[in-house]
Amino acid sequence: MTARYDLAKIKLGTLMTDPDAAGIILDVIPDLKASPTYLVARTLTASAALKLAEAQIGAEKAGELRRRVEALEA
């Protein structure tokens, strides 16, 4: 099984254009798009944005989000 995305390489903004990935992200962080930091976060790699989000959502939710997105098959 090949992962659809490498979170260390793909930008959060690009990831959010995939309905499957966006659905997972918004399930874990429902108010992401309303956050003032979203405009900046979407220019970062998904991995870097997730590290920033961890301070707000906690390590458990950040880990869940990472696992679910990485489980998407190519």
Backbone as ProteinMPNN parsed JSONL, in Angstrom:
{"seq_chain_A": "MTARYDLAKIKLGTLMTDPDAAGIILDVIPDLKASPTYLVARTLTASAALKLAEAQIGAEKAGELRRRVEALEA", "coords_chain_A": {"N_chain_A": [[0.849, -1.179, 0.0], [0.639, 2.108, -0.936], [1.114, 5.312, 0.318], [-0.947, 8.146, -0.261], [-0.025, 10.708, 0.1], [2.948, 12.504, 1.009], [3.496, 13.92, 3.892], [5.551, 15.55, 4.651], [6.311, 16.826, 2.399], [4.145, 17.847, 0.906], [2.116, 20.757, 0.595], [-0.1, 22.225, 2.988], [-2.25, 23.668, 1.92], [-2.515, 22.538, -0.654], [-3.138, 19.931, 0.042], [-5.631, 20.351, 1.145], [-7.219, 20.562, -1.085], [-7.946, 18.076, -1.854], [-10.743, 16.17, -1.54], [-11.024, 13.903, 0.164], [-8.835, 14.047, 1.971], [-9.229, 16.642, 2.985], [-11.692, 16.283, 4.22], [-11.005, 14.599, 6.357], [-9.198, 16.238, 7.755], [-10.838, 18.434, 8.427], [-12.673, 17.111, 9.972], [-11.243, 16.53, 12.26], [-10.229, 19.047, 12.95], [-12.48, 21.146, 12.998], [-12.889, 23.951, 12.814], [-10.828, 24.974, 11.311], [-10.562, 26.474, 8.833], [-11.623, 28.897, 9.591], [-9.814, 29.925, 11.272], [-7.446, 32.47, 12.05], [-4.806, 31.875, 11.536], [-4.816, 30.109, 9.456], [-4.42, 31.046, 6.815], [-1.672, 31.447, 6.688], [-0.748, 28.93, 7.522], [-1.545, 27.226, 5.456], [0.374, 27.589, 3.529], [2.525, 26.243, 4.39], [4.345, 23.106, 4.707], [2.37, 20.169, 5.139], [3.176, 18.698, 7.321], [4.669, 20.552, 8.868], [2.652, 22.423, 9.398], [0.987, 20.843, 10.917], [2.544, 20.429, 13.183], [2.493, 23.011, 14.266], [-0.249, 23.227, 14.762], [-0.561, 21.336, 16.705], [-0.082, 22.484, 19.197], [-2.462, 23.728, 19.726], [-4.493, 21.8, 19.346], [-3.609, 19.531, 20.593], [-1.45, 16.679, 21.176], [-2.558, 14.139, 20.811], [-4.825, 14.423, 19.089], [-3.497, 15.544, 16.902], [-1.82, 13.441, 16.187], [-3.752, 11.537, 15.484], [-4.892, 12.78, 13.243], [-2.674, 12.844, 11.503], [-2.195, 10.038, 11.202], [-4.606, 9.207, 9.968], [-4.656, 10.677, 7.533], [-2.274, 9.797, 6.365], [-2.998, 7.192, 5.937], [-4.535, 7.21, 3.687], [-4.81, 5.802, 0.542], [-2.793, 5.75, -2.435]], "CA_chain_A": [[0.0, 0.0, 0.0], [1.389, 3.35, -1.036], [0.386, 6.474, 0.837], [-1.271, 9.146, -1.278], [0.718, 11.945, 0.346], [4.082, 12.626, 1.919], [3.153, 15.14, 4.615], [6.744, 16.394, 4.771], [6.546, 17.495, 1.12], [2.954, 18.508, 0.353], [1.626, 21.941, 1.323], [-1.432, 22.055, 3.559], [-3.219, 24.205, 0.967], [-2.712, 21.535, -1.696], [-3.818, 18.81, 0.692], [-7.028, 20.732, 1.369], [-7.976, 20.468, -2.336], [-8.383, 16.685, -1.975], [-11.917, 16.028, -0.674], [-10.81, 12.882, 1.196], [-7.922, 14.595, 2.976], [-9.888, 17.793, 3.615], [-12.723, 15.748, 5.108], [-10.337, 14.116, 7.568], [-8.646, 17.397, 8.463], [-11.932, 19.224, 9.002], [-13.303, 16.292, 11.009], [-10.418, 16.664, 13.466], [-10.124, 20.483, 13.261], [-13.614, 21.699, 12.256], [-12.831, 25.408, 12.626], [-9.533, 25.309, 10.709], [-10.633, 27.538, 7.82], [-11.998, 30.155, 10.248], [-8.679, 30.352, 12.085], [-6.62, 33.495, 11.405], [-3.511, 31.312, 11.148], [-4.986, 29.207, 8.312], [-3.822, 31.614, 5.603], [-0.233, 31.177, 6.744], [-0.537, 27.485, 7.652], [-1.737, 26.525, 4.182], [1.583, 27.729, 2.714], [3.532, 25.363, 4.993], [4.117, 21.683, 4.467], [1.348, 19.641, 6.046], [3.874, 18.28, 8.537], [4.981, 21.753, 9.651], [1.378, 22.981, 9.858], [0.5, 19.947, 11.967], [3.323, 20.725, 14.396], [1.94, 24.248, 14.819], [-1.608, 22.95, 15.245], [-0.476, 20.473, 17.887], [-0.159, 23.322, 20.399], [-3.866, 24.078, 19.948], [-5.394, 20.646, 19.364], [-3.024, 18.47, 21.402], [-0.681, 15.65, 20.477], [-3.415, 13.0, 20.465], [-5.582, 14.757, 17.874], [-2.534, 15.727, 15.811], [-1.42, 12.092, 15.789], [-4.9, 10.929, 14.797], [-4.989, 13.406, 11.926], [-1.542, 12.343, 10.707], [-2.432, 8.624, 10.876], [-5.729, 9.074, 9.031], [-4.267, 11.187, 6.208], [-1.25, 8.903, 5.826], [-3.643, 5.928, 5.577], [-5.16, 7.339, 2.367], [-4.014, 5.108, -0.471], [-2.558, 6.461, -3.703]], "C_chain_A": [[0.893, 1.241, 0.0], [0.525, 4.494, -0.542], [0.177, 7.48, -0.291], [-0.386, 10.377, -1.14], [1.909, 11.733, 1.266], [3.89, 13.963, 2.627], [4.342, 16.072, 4.811], [6.986, 17.2, 3.494], [5.347, 18.289, 0.609], [2.524, 19.686, 1.227], [0.213, 21.66, 1.84], [-2.5, 22.548, 2.584], [-3.528, 23.232, -0.158], [-3.485, 20.347, -1.145], [-5.307, 19.101, 0.863], [-7.857, 20.714, 0.081], [-8.453, 19.045, -2.602], [-9.563, 16.491, -1.024], [-11.738, 14.997, 0.443], [-9.95, 13.43, 2.332], [-8.568, 15.757, 3.719], [-10.963, 17.333, 4.589], [-12.149, 15.265, 6.424], [-9.86, 15.302, 8.401], [-9.752, 18.187, 9.145], [-12.737, 18.436, 10.034], [-12.562, 16.46, 12.331], [-10.322, 18.124, 13.913], [-11.242, 21.216, 12.504], [-13.529, 23.194, 11.966], [-11.534, 25.871, 11.965], [-9.615, 26.503, 9.757], [-11.012, 28.888, 8.416], [-10.848, 30.728, 11.076], [-7.849, 31.403, 11.348], [-5.264, 32.952, 10.945], [-3.604, 30.406, 9.915], [-4.315, 29.75, 7.054], [-2.32, 31.384, 5.549], [0.017, 29.674, 6.731], [-0.67, 26.765, 6.316], [-0.54, 26.657, 3.251], [2.717, 26.844, 3.226], [3.317, 23.928, 4.532], [3.084, 21.213, 5.485], [1.977, 19.232, 7.372], [4.177, 19.47, 9.439], [3.705, 22.38, 10.21], [0.809, 22.146, 11.001], [1.249, 20.169, 13.274], [2.816, 22.001, 15.064], [0.564, 24.002, 15.439], [-1.598, 22.135, 16.53], [-0.591, 21.267, 19.186], [-1.606, 23.661, 20.742], [-4.767, 22.862, 20.097], [-4.876, 19.492, 20.203], [-2.375, 17.387, 20.558], [-1.555, 14.485, 20.02], [-4.196, 13.262, 19.175], [-4.654, 14.94, 16.679], [-2.075, 14.367, 15.285], [-2.518, 11.374, 15.025], [-5.013, 11.47, 13.376], [-3.896, 12.872, 11.005], [-1.791, 10.898, 10.27], [-3.526, 8.467, 9.815], [-5.368, 9.567, 7.634], [-3.223, 10.265, 5.579], [-1.831, 7.556, 5.406], [-4.363, 6.001, 4.227], [-4.251, 6.688, 1.33], [-3.92, 5.929, -1.75], [-3.496, 5.963, -4.779]], "O_chain_A": [[1.784, 1.386, 0.837], [-0.637, 4.631, -0.927], [1.03, 7.637, -1.164], [-0.036, 11.015, -2.133], [1.881, 10.901, 2.173], [4.097, 15.02, 2.03], [4.162, 17.253, 5.106], [7.771, 18.148, 3.498], [5.527, 19.308, -0.058], [2.568, 19.607, 2.455], [-0.563, 20.947, 1.204], [-3.543, 21.912, 2.437], [-4.681, 23.111, -0.573], [-4.386, 19.824, -1.802], [-6.14, 18.203, 0.741], [-9.08, 20.838, 0.144], [-9.281, 18.829, -3.488], [-9.398, 16.635, 0.188], [-12.244, 15.192, 1.549], [-10.295, 13.295, 3.506], [-8.467, 15.848, 4.942], [-11.13, 17.92, 5.658], [-12.732, 15.491, 7.484], [-10.094, 15.356, 9.609], [-9.62, 18.567, 10.309], [-13.41, 19.028, 10.877], [-13.181, 16.526, 13.393], [-10.332, 18.41, 15.11], [-10.978, 21.842, 11.477], [-14.058, 23.65, 10.952], [-11.183, 27.047, 12.055], [-8.823, 27.439, 9.866], [-10.748, 29.924, 7.805], [-10.905, 31.873, 11.523], [-7.575, 31.252, 10.158], [-4.644, 33.527, 10.05], [-2.577, 29.98, 9.387], [-3.704, 28.989, 6.304], [-1.763, 31.153, 4.476], [0.893, 29.195, 6.01], [0.033, 25.783, 6.076], [-0.44, 25.912, 2.277], [3.75, 26.712, 2.57], [2.249, 23.576, 4.032], [2.948, 21.796, 6.56], [1.369, 19.404, 8.429], [3.963, 19.399, 10.649], [3.679, 22.819, 11.36], [0.221, 22.684, 11.94], [0.656, 20.103, 14.35], [2.721, 22.066, 16.29], [0.26, 24.515, 16.516], [-2.516, 22.233, 17.344], [-1.141, 20.769, 20.168], [-1.941, 23.859, 21.91], [-5.709, 22.885, 20.89], [-5.626, 18.562, 20.499], [-2.706, 17.203, 19.387], [-1.316, 13.909, 18.959], [-4.221, 12.42, 18.278], [-4.988, 14.534, 15.565], [-1.959, 14.171, 14.075], [-2.254, 10.687, 14.039], [-5.205, 10.712, 12.425], [-4.165, 12.495, 9.864], [-1.617, 10.568, 9.097], [-3.381, 7.682, 8.878], [-5.74, 8.934, 6.646], [-3.288, 9.984, 4.382], [-1.223, 6.847, 4.604], [-4.759, 4.97, 3.682], [-3.061, 6.995, 1.256], [-4.824, 6.689, -2.1], [-3.447, 6.443, -5.912]]}, "name": "protein", "num_of_chains": 1, "seq": "MTARYDLAKIKLGTLMTDPDAAGIILDVIPDLKASPTYLVARTLTASAALKLAEAQIGAEKAGELRRRVEALEA"}
